[in-house]
Amino acid sequence: MSAQQVAPPTGDLSSKGLGAGTVGLVGAVVIGLSCIAPAYTMTAALGPTVSEVGYQVPALVLVGFVPMLLVALGYRELNRAMPDSGTTFTWATRAFGPWAGWMAGWGLVAATVLVLSNLAGIAVDFLFLLLAQVTGNGSLADLASNTLVNVLVCLAFMAAATAVAYRDMQTTQRVQYALVGFQLLVLLLFAGVALYRALTGVPGSATPSPEWFDPTAVPSTAALAAGLSLSIFIFWGWDVTLTMNEETKDPDRTPGRAATVTVVVILSVYLLLAVSLLAFAGTGGSGHGLGNPEIQDNAFFALAGPVLGPLAALVSLAVLTSSASSLQSTFVSPARTLLAMGHYGALPAWFARVHPRFFTPGNATVAAAVVASAFYAVMRVVSENVLWDTITALGMMICFYYGTTAFACVWYFRRQWWTSVRSALFTLLCPLVGGVVLAVLFVTTLVDSTDPEYGSGSSVGGVGLVFVLGVGVIGLGAVLMVAQRLVSPAFFRSETLRRSDSTADLSPHLSPDRTDREHA
């Protein structure tokens, strides 16, 4: 695709030259699971959640799953009507107009680009932990604390992930089949052995109970709210399956099905891990108990030895694999959103270039990698607190763009709410409830983060650093949006992508442009 190949000024959806038909249902699900990174996510989330609710962790996983499923159903309906790689950006533009669409797209891009730096940093930490385990030399783990070593290795991880993401989707799928397959096998082994040992009477173990799955047994509404917030962290990433919709087989249905299958599979994995490790370790505040604050930051690492013995290093390797594979697959989402924004004139046309051989958004992928790498390097040198507080602030952006997409579904399909029971359920009720929950979480996080004690405890002028960073990133998006409006106003005049609803006389399929026809 040349720099000049952008959307024709018709306002219709149009193809961007990506490799159509290269991703099937299984491939999309595997990439979705990779992006969620269950091994890394659960080892970080299990301990802190136990400290809040004890044995009710499975109940909180179920409660947190509900808004994610409701939003996923809304995503599915939007994709069925408008399969476009811009997803949130495109759909919010169609429903609410260019300004809301631009900011929704910015929320997605900012969240995913910044989390890339976090994933790379986690991969570095677990690389050195694994080396320490394998060699028996504990000092190797301390190398992760060396700023220069940490940054250089982090950049190496980022470069490797970029190289894979830059190539065709077949390469990405082959890499993810291996990494995700290994990760899931180790997690199933870990959970199975832990559950078996718990049922055979390991000291400190507990017998699984149906009460663990009862949300009404959660001790307080504050803990229940914490469970909903937890869902943003542990389930986030499934929407990557939708950003590949122009590259999937049967793009009207496959991405939506992949999103639903992904969240259901990840729910099953989380419940198995939560039950088995609670049963094995209990919730005690000392030793290997999951209530012990000394092991809560990395519960899997602490329990790997007691559960698997000489095979403990497999768990560290699984978490390393999880973060590394998620680093690579996470590139899919921001790159394709940037591509769509460039294609429709919401960003410079440079972002709209597709590699002529690999049919991937090469420029957008490199741009995401450069920004994420620079951000990590600068923040790691300036202050690790700033780095992690920025990651904490991502929750606001995730709630913002997920919630905006859910409301876009409701509004876009407003003229067909009552045409059938199915339509009322999937285009009104489900996305509306999911969107309201996320909106409440967004406001709650916004208010809570003003407290200087929120996050790392850092503040600016008496206001929590998490709040400053979160609002600052969103504010930066608004500034860039106004600048783009001044430079290239066509998109903001709805000339390249117009607002519409489900009754508009527009084809739900992408219309190919001239270059696509020439390729064909």
C-alpha positions as CSV (number, residue, x, y, z in Angstrom):
1,M,0.0,0.0,0.0
2,S,1.4,3.4,-0.9
3,A,1.4,6.4,1.3
4,Q,-1.4,7.9,-0.8
5,Q,-3.7,4.9,-0.4
6,V,-6.2,6.1,2.2
7,A,-10.0,5.8,2.4
8,P,-11.8,7.4,-0.6
9,P,-14.0,10.4,0.5
10,T,-17.3,8.4,0.5
11,G,-17.7,7.8,4.2
12,D,-17.9,4.1,3.7
13,L,-15.8,1.3,5.3
14,S,-13.1,0.2,3.0
15,S,-10.4,-2.5,2.9
16,K,-6.8,-1.6,3.9
17,G,-4.8,-4.2,2.1
18,L,-4.3,-6.6,5.0
19,G,-3.9,-10.4,4.3
20,A,-7.5,-11.5,4.1
21,G,-8.4,-15.0,5.1
22,T,-5.1,-15.8,6.9
23,V,-6.5,-16.4,10.4
24,G,-9.0,-19.1,11.4
25,L,-11.1,-19.5,14.5
26,V,-8.5,-21.5,16.4
27,G,-5.7,-19.1,15.4
28,A,-7.8,-16.1,16.6
29,V,-8.5,-17.8,19.9
30,V,-4.9,-18.7,20.5
31,I,-3.8,-15.1,19.8
32,G,-6.5,-13.9,22.1
33,L,-5.4,-16.2,24.9
34,S,-1.8,-15.1,24.3
35,C,-2.7,-11.4,24.6
36,I,-4.5,-12.1,28.0
37,A,-1.3,-13.9,29.3
38,P,-3.0,-16.2,31.9
39,A,0.2,-17.4,33.6
40,Y,1.6,-13.9,34.1
41,T,-1.8,-12.4,34.9
42,M,-2.8,-14.9,37.5
43,T,0.5,-15.1,39.3
44,A,0.2,-11.3,39.8
45,A,-3.5,-11.2,40.7
46,L,-4.0,-14.3,42.9
47,G,-2.2,-13.2,46.1
48,P,-3.6,-9.6,46.3
49,T,-7.1,-10.9,45.7
50,V,-6.8,-13.6,48.4
51,S,-5.8,-10.8,50.8
52,E,-9.1,-9.1,50.1
53,V,-11.6,-11.9,50.0
54,G,-9.9,-15.1,51.2
55,Y,-11.5,-18.2,49.7
56,Q,-14.0,-16.3,47.6
57,V,-11.5,-15.8,44.8
58,P,-13.4,-18.1,42.4
59,A,-16.6,-16.1,43.2
60,L,-14.8,-12.9,42.3
61,V,-13.5,-14.4,39.1
62,L,-17.1,-15.3,38.1
63,V,-18.4,-11.8,39.1
64,G,-15.6,-10.1,37.1
65,F,-16.3,-12.3,34.1
66,V,-19.9,-11.0,33.7
67,P,-19.1,-7.4,32.5
68,M,-16.4,-8.8,30.2
69,L,-18.8,-11.3,28.6
70,L,-21.5,-8.6,28.2
71,V,-19.1,-6.3,26.5
72,A,-17.8,-9.1,24.3
73,L,-21.3,-9.8,23.1
74,G,-21.7,-6.2,22.1
75,Y,-18.4,-6.3,20.3
76,R,-19.6,-9.4,18.4
77,E,-22.7,-7.6,17.2
78,L,-20.7,-4.6,16.0
79,N,-18.2,-6.8,14.2
80,R,-21.0,-8.7,12.5
81,A,-22.3,-5.4,11.1
82,M,-19.0,-3.6,10.5
83,P,-16.0,-5.9,10.3
84,D,-13.2,-3.3,10.3
85,S,-9.7,-3.5,11.8
86,G,-10.3,-0.1,13.6
87,T,-12.8,-1.8,15.9
88,T,-13.4,0.7,18.8
89,F,-12.2,3.6,16.7
90,T,-14.4,2.8,13.7
91,W,-17.5,1.7,15.7
92,A,-17.5,4.7,18.0
93,T,-17.1,7.0,15.0
94,R,-20.0,5.4,13.2
95,A,-22.2,5.6,16.4
96,F,-21.1,9.0,17.9
97,G,-19.2,10.8,15.3
98,P,-15.5,11.5,14.6
99,W,-14.5,13.3,17.9
100,A,-15.8,10.5,20.1
101,G,-14.3,7.9,17.7
102,W,-10.9,9.5,17.7
103,M,-10.7,9.5,21.5
104,A,-12.0,6.0,21.8
105,G,-9.3,4.9,19.4
106,W,-6.7,6.8,21.4
107,G,-7.8,5.1,24.5
108,L,-7.2,1.7,22.9
109,V,-3.8,2.6,21.4
110,A,-2.5,4.3,24.5
111,A,-3.5,1.4,26.8
112,T,-2.0,-1.3,24.6
113,V,1.2,0.6,23.6
114,L,1.9,1.4,27.3
115,V,1.2,-2.1,28.5
116,L,3.7,-3.4,25.9
117,S,6.4,-1.8,28.1
118,N,5.1,-3.5,31.2
119,L,5.0,-6.9,29.5
120,A,8.6,-6.5,28.3
121,G,9.7,-5.5,31.8
122,I,8.0,-8.6,33.3
123,A,9.7,-10.8,30.7
124,V,13.0,-9.4,31.9
125,D,12.3,-10.2,35.5
126,F,11.3,-13.8,34.9
127,L,14.2,-14.4,32.6
128,F,16.6,-13.7,35.4
129,L,14.4,-15.6,37.9
130,L,14.5,-18.6,35.7
131,L,18.2,-18.4,35.2
132,A,18.7,-18.2,39.0
133,Q,16.4,-21.3,39.4
134,V,18.1,-23.4,36.8
135,T,21.7,-22.5,37.8
136,G,21.1,-22.3,41.6
137,N,22.8,-19.0,41.6
138,G,20.4,-16.6,43.3
139,S,22.5,-13.5,42.4
140,L,21.4,-13.8,38.8
141,A,17.9,-12.7,39.8
142,D,19.4,-9.5,41.1
143,L,20.6,-8.5,37.5
144,A,17.0,-7.5,36.8
145,S,17.5,-4.6,39.3
146,N,20.4,-3.3,37.3
147,T,18.9,-0.5,35.3
148,L,21.3,-0.7,32.3
149,V,21.0,-4.5,32.1
150,N,17.2,-4.3,32.6
151,V,16.7,-1.8,29.8
152,L,19.0,-3.5,27.3
153,V,17.4,-6.9,27.8
154,C,13.9,-5.3,27.7
155,L,14.7,-3.6,24.4
156,A,15.9,-6.9,23.0
157,F,12.6,-8.6,23.9
158,M,10.8,-5.7,22.3
159,A,12.8,-6.0,19.1
160,A,12.2,-9.7,18.9
161,A,8.5,-9.3,19.4
162,T,8.4,-6.5,16.8
163,A,10.2,-8.6,14.2
164,V,7.6,-11.4,14.6
165,A,4.6,-9.0,14.6
166,Y,6.0,-7.2,11.5
167,R,5.9,-10.4,9.5
168,D,2.8,-12.1,8.1
169,M,0.0,-13.4,10.4
170,Q,1.0,-17.0,9.6
171,T,4.3,-16.4,11.4
172,T,2.5,-14.9,14.4
173,Q,0.1,-17.8,14.6
174,R,2.9,-20.4,14.4
175,V,4.8,-18.7,17.2
176,Q,1.7,-18.4,19.3
177,Y,0.7,-22.0,18.9
178,A,4.0,-23.1,20.4
179,L,4.1,-20.5,23.2
180,V,0.5,-20.6,24.3
181,G,0.4,-24.4,24.0
182,F,3.4,-24.7,26.3
183,Q,2.0,-22.1,28.7
184,L,-1.4,-23.9,29.0
185,L,0.2,-27.3,29.4
186,V,2.3,-26.1,32.3
187,L,-0.6,-24.4,34.0
188,L,-2.8,-27.5,33.7
189,L,0.1,-29.6,35.1
190,F,0.6,-27.1,37.9
191,A,-3.1,-27.0,38.8
192,G,-3.6,-30.7,38.5
193,V,-0.7,-31.6,40.8
194,A,-1.7,-28.9,43.3
195,L,-5.2,-30.2,43.5
196,Y,-4.1,-33.8,43.8
197,R,-1.7,-33.0,46.6
198,A,-4.4,-31.0,48.4
199,L,-6.9,-33.8,48.2
200,T,-4.3,-36.2,49.6
201,G,-3.8,-34.1,52.7
202,V,-0.8,-31.8,52.3
203,P,-0.4,-29.7,55.6
204,G,-2.1,-26.4,55.3
205,S,-4.4,-27.5,52.5
206,A,-8.2,-27.0,52.3
207,T,-11.1,-28.9,50.9
208,P,-12.7,-27.2,47.9
209,S,-16.2,-26.0,48.7
210,P,-19.2,-24.8,46.7
211,E,-19.2,-21.7,48.9
212,W,-16.0,-20.6,47.2
213,F,-18.1,-19.8,44.1
214,D,-20.9,-17.9,46.0
215,P,-20.6,-14.1,45.3
216,T,-23.0,-13.4,48.2
217,A,-20.4,-14.8,50.6
218,V,-18.0,-12.0,49.6
219,P,-17.5,-10.1,52.9
220,S,-18.2,-6.6,51.7
221,T,-19.4,-4.5,48.8
222,A,-15.9,-2.9,48.6
223,A,-14.5,-6.4,48.1
224,L,-17.1,-7.1,45.4
225,A,-16.1,-3.8,43.7
226,A,-12.5,-5.0,43.8
227,G,-13.6,-8.1,42.0
228,L,-15.0,-6.1,39.2
229,S,-11.8,-4.0,39.0
230,L,-9.9,-7.3,38.9
231,S,-11.8,-8.4,35.8
232,I,-10.3,-5.4,33.9
233,F,-6.8,-6.8,34.6
234,I,-7.3,-10.5,34.3
235,F,-9.6,-10.6,31.3
236,W,-8.3,-7.6,29.3
237,G,-6.9,-8.5,25.9
238,W,-9.6,-10.7,24.4
239,D,-10.6,-7.9,22.0
240,V,-7.5,-8.4,20.0
241,T,-9.5,-11.1,18.2
242,L,-11.7,-8.4,16.7
243,T,-8.8,-6.2,15.4
244,M,-7.9,-9.1,13.1
245,N,-11.3,-9.2,11.5
246,E,-10.1,-8.1,8.1
247,E,-7.6,-11.0,8.2
248,T,-9.9,-13.8,9.4
249,K,-11.8,-16.3,7.5
250,D,-15.5,-15.5,7.5
251,P,-14.9,-12.0,9.0
252,D,-18.6,-11.4,9.9
253,R,-18.7,-14.2,12.4
254,T,-15.2,-15.7,13.2
255,P,-13.9,-12.7,15.2
256,G,-17.0,-12.5,17.4
257,R,-17.0,-16.2,18.0
258,A,-13.3,-16.1,18.8
259,A,-13.8,-13.4,21.4
260,T,-16.6,-15.3,23.1
261,V,-14.6,-18.6,23.1
262,T,-11.5,-16.8,24.4
263,V,-13.2,-15.3,27.5
264,V,-14.9,-18.6,28.2
265,V,-11.7,-20.6,28.0
266,I,-9.8,-18.1,30.1
267,L,-12.5,-18.2,32.7
268,S,-12.2,-22.0,32.9
269,V,-8.4,-21.7,33.3
270,Y,-8.6,-19.1,36.0
271,L,-11.2,-21.0,38.0
272,L,-9.1,-24.2,37.9
273,L,-6.0,-22.3,39.0
274,A,-7.8,-20.5,41.8
275,V,-9.5,-23.6,43.2
276,S,-6.4,-25.8,43.0
277,L,-4.0,-23.3,44.5
278,L,-6.4,-22.3,47.2
279,A,-6.9,-25.9,48.1
280,F,-3.2,-26.6,48.2
281,A,-1.9,-23.5,50.0
282,G,-4.9,-22.2,51.9
283,T,-5.2,-18.5,52.8
284,G,-2.8,-18.4,55.7
285,G,-0.6,-15.4,56.3
286,S,2.7,-17.2,56.6
287,G,4.8,-19.8,54.8
288,H,3.2,-20.8,51.5
289,G,-0.2,-19.5,52.5
290,L,-1.7,-17.3,49.8
291,G,-2.4,-14.7,52.4
292,N,1.3,-14.2,53.1
293,P,2.2,-10.7,51.8
294,E,5.8,-11.8,51.1
295,I,4.6,-14.1,48.2
296,Q,1.6,-12.2,46.9
297,D,3.4,-10.4,44.2
298,N,4.4,-13.7,42.5
299,A,2.3,-16.5,43.9
300,F,3.2,-19.0,41.2
301,F,7.0,-18.6,41.8
302,A,6.5,-19.2,45.5
303,L,4.3,-22.3,45.1
304,A,6.2,-23.9,42.2
305,G,8.7,-25.7,44.4
306,P,6.3,-27.0,46.9
307,V,3.9,-28.2,44.2
308,L,6.2,-29.5,41.4
309,G,9.5,-30.1,43.2
310,P,12.3,-30.5,40.7
311,L,10.0,-29.3,37.9
312,A,9.5,-25.9,39.5
313,A,11.5,-24.1,36.8
314,L,8.7,-25.0,34.4
315,V,6.4,-22.5,36.1
316,S,8.9,-19.7,35.8
317,L,9.4,-20.6,32.2
318,A,5.6,-20.6,31.6
319,V,5.3,-17.1,33.1
320,L,8.2,-15.9,31.0
321,T,6.6,-17.5,28.0
322,S,3.3,-15.9,28.9
323,S,4.7,-12.4,29.1
324,A,6.9,-12.8,26.0
325,S,4.0,-14.3,23.9
326,S,1.6,-11.6,25.1
327,L,4.2,-8.9,24.2
328,Q,4.2,-10.2,20.6
329,S,0.5,-10.7,20.2
330,T,-0.4,-7.4,21.9
331,F,1.2,-5.6,18.9
332,V,-1.7,-6.8,16.8
333,S,-4.2,-4.5,18.4
334,P,-2.6,-1.1,18.4
335,A,-1.0,-1.6,15.0
336,R,-4.3,-2.3,13.3
337,T,-6.1,0.5,15.1
338,L,-3.3,3.0,14.0
339,L,-3.6,1.5,10.5
340,A,-7.3,2.2,10.4
341,M,-6.9,5.7,11.9
342,G,-4.4,6.5,9.2
343,H,-6.5,4.9,6.5
344,Y,-9.5,7.1,7.3
345,G,-7.5,10.2,7.8
346,A,-7.7,10.4,11.6
347,L,-3.9,10.2,11.7
348,P,-1.2,10.9,9.0
349,A,-1.3,8.6,6.0
350,W,2.1,7.2,6.9
351,F,0.3,4.9,9.4
352,A,-1.9,3.5,6.6
353,R,1.0,1.8,4.8
354,V,0.7,-2.0,4.6
355,H,3.9,-4.0,3.9
356,P,3.7,-5.1,0.2
357,R,5.0,-8.6,1.0
358,F,3.7,-9.4,4.5
359,F,0.4,-7.6,4.2
360,T,0.7,-6.3,7.8
361,P,0.7,-2.7,9.2
362,G,4.5,-2.4,9.2
363,N,4.7,1.3,9.9
364,A,2.1,1.2,12.7
365,T,3.8,-1.8,14.3
366,V,7.2,-0.1,14.3
367,A,5.7,3.1,15.7
368,A,4.0,1.2,18.6
369,A,7.3,-0.6,19.3
370,V,9.4,2.7,19.3
371,V,7.0,4.5,21.6
372,A,6.7,1.6,24.1
373,S,10.5,1.1,24.1
374,A,11.2,4.7,24.6
375,F,8.6,5.0,27.4
376,Y,10.0,2.0,29.3
377,A,13.6,3.1,29.0
378,V,12.9,6.7,30.1
379,M,10.5,5.8,32.9
380,R,12.8,3.0,34.2
381,V,15.7,5.5,34.5
382,V,13.5,8.4,35.9
383,S,11.5,6.5,38.4
384,E,10.2,2.9,38.6
385,N,7.2,4.3,40.6
386,V,6.2,6.4,37.7
387,L,6.5,3.4,35.4
388,W,4.2,1.2,37.5
389,D,1.8,4.0,38.3
390,T,1.3,4.6,34.6
391,I,0.4,0.9,34.3
392,T,-2.0,1.3,37.1
393,A,-3.6,4.3,35.4
394,L,-4.2,2.1,32.3
395,G,-7.3,0.7,34.1
396,M,-9.0,4.1,33.4
397,M,-8.2,4.0,29.7
398,I,-9.4,0.4,29.4
399,C,-12.7,1.1,31.1
400,F,-13.0,4.2,28.9
401,Y,-12.6,2.4,25.5
402,Y,-14.4,-0.8,26.5
403,G,-17.2,1.3,27.9
404,T,-17.4,3.6,24.9
405,T,-17.5,0.5,22.6
406,A,-20.4,-1.0,24.6
407,F,-22.4,2.2,24.4
408,A,-21.6,2.5,20.7
409,C,-23.2,-0.9,20.2
410,V,-26.3,0.3,22.1
411,W,-26.6,3.5,20.1
412,Y,-25.7,2.2,16.7
413,F,-28.4,-0.5,16.8
414,R,-31.0,1.7,18.5
415,R,-33.5,1.4,15.6
416,Q,-33.6,-2.4,15.8
417,W,-33.7,-3.0,19.6
418,W,-37.3,-4.3,19.5
419,T,-37.2,-6.1,16.2
420,S,-36.6,-9.5,18.0
421,V,-35.8,-10.9,21.5
422,R,-32.3,-11.6,20.3
423,S,-31.7,-8.1,19.2
424,A,-33.1,-6.6,22.5
425,L,-30.7,-8.9,24.4
426,F,-27.5,-8.6,22.4
427,T,-27.7,-5.0,21.1
428,L,-29.4,-3.3,24.1
429,L,-29.4,-5.2,27.4
430,C,-26.0,-6.9,27.4
431,P,-23.8,-4.1,26.1
432,L,-25.8,-1.5,28.2
433,V,-25.2,-3.3,31.5
434,G,-21.6,-4.0,30.6
435,G,-21.0,-0.4,29.6
436,V,-22.7,1.0,32.8
437,V,-20.5,-1.3,35.0
438,L,-17.3,-0.1,33.2
439,A,-18.4,3.6,33.4
440,V,-18.9,3.2,37.2
441,L,-15.5,1.6,37.5
442,F,-14.0,4.4,35.4
443,V,-15.4,7.1,37.7
444,T,-14.6,5.2,40.8
445,T,-11.0,4.7,39.8
446,L,-10.8,8.3,38.7
447,V,-12.0,9.5,42.2
448,D,-9.9,7.0,44.2
449,S,-6.7,7.7,42.3
450,T,-6.8,11.3,43.5
451,D,-5.6,10.0,46.8
452,P,-1.8,10.2,47.0
453,E,-1.7,6.7,48.7
454,Y,-3.3,5.1,45.6
455,G,-0.7,3.1,43.6
456,S,2.9,3.7,44.6
457,G,2.0,6.5,47.1
458,S,3.6,9.2,44.9
459,S,1.8,12.5,44.3
460,V,2.0,15.8,42.3
461,G,0.8,18.8,44.2
462,G,-1.0,16.7,46.7
463,V,-2.9,14.7,44.0
464,G,-2.2,11.1,43.4
465,L,0.3,10.3,40.6
466,V,-2.0,7.7,39.1
467,F,-4.7,10.3,38.6
468,V,-2.2,12.8,37.1
469,L,-0.8,10.2,34.7
470,G,-4.2,8.8,33.7
471,V,-5.8,12.1,33.0
472,G,-2.6,13.3,31.4
473,V,-2.5,10.5,28.9
474,I,-6.2,11.1,28.0
475,G,-5.5,14.8,27.8
476,L,-2.5,14.2,25.5
477,G,-4.9,12.4,23.2
478,A,-7.2,15.4,23.1
479,V,-4.4,17.7,22.2
480,L,-3.2,15.4,19.4
481,M,-6.8,15.1,18.1
482,V,-7.1,18.9,17.9
483,A,-3.7,19.1,16.1
484,Q,-4.8,16.5,13.6
485,R,-8.1,18.3,13.0
486,L,-6.1,21.5,12.1
487,V,-3.7,19.6,9.8
488,S,-6.2,17.2,8.1
489,P,-9.8,18.0,8.7
490,A,-11.5,15.6,6.3
491,F,-12.0,12.9,8.9
492,F,-13.5,15.3,11.3
493,R,-15.9,16.5,8.6
494,S,-17.1,12.9,8.2
495,E,-15.8,12.8,4.7
496,T,-13.8,9.6,5.1
497,L,-15.8,7.8,7.7
498,R,-19.4,9.0,8.3
499,R,-21.7,8.6,11.3
500,S,-24.5,6.1,10.6
501,D,-26.8,3.5,12.3
502,S,-27.8,-0.1,11.6
503,T,-30.6,1.0,9.3
504,A,-28.3,3.0,7.0
505,D,-28.1,1.8,3.4
506,L,-24.5,0.7,3.7
507,S,-22.9,-2.6,3.0
508,P,-21.7,-4.3,6.2
509,H,-18.7,-5.6,4.2
510,L,-15.6,-3.7,3.5
511,S,-15.5,-2.2,0.0
512,P,-12.1,-2.8,-1.7
513,D,-10.2,0.2,-3.1
514,R,-8.5,0.3,-6.4
515,T,-5.1,-1.0,-5.1
516,D,-6.8,-4.0,-3.5
517,R,-8.4,-4.9,-6.8
518,E,-5.1,-4.6,-8.5
519,H,-3.6,-7.0,-5.9
520,A,-6.4,-9.4,-6.6
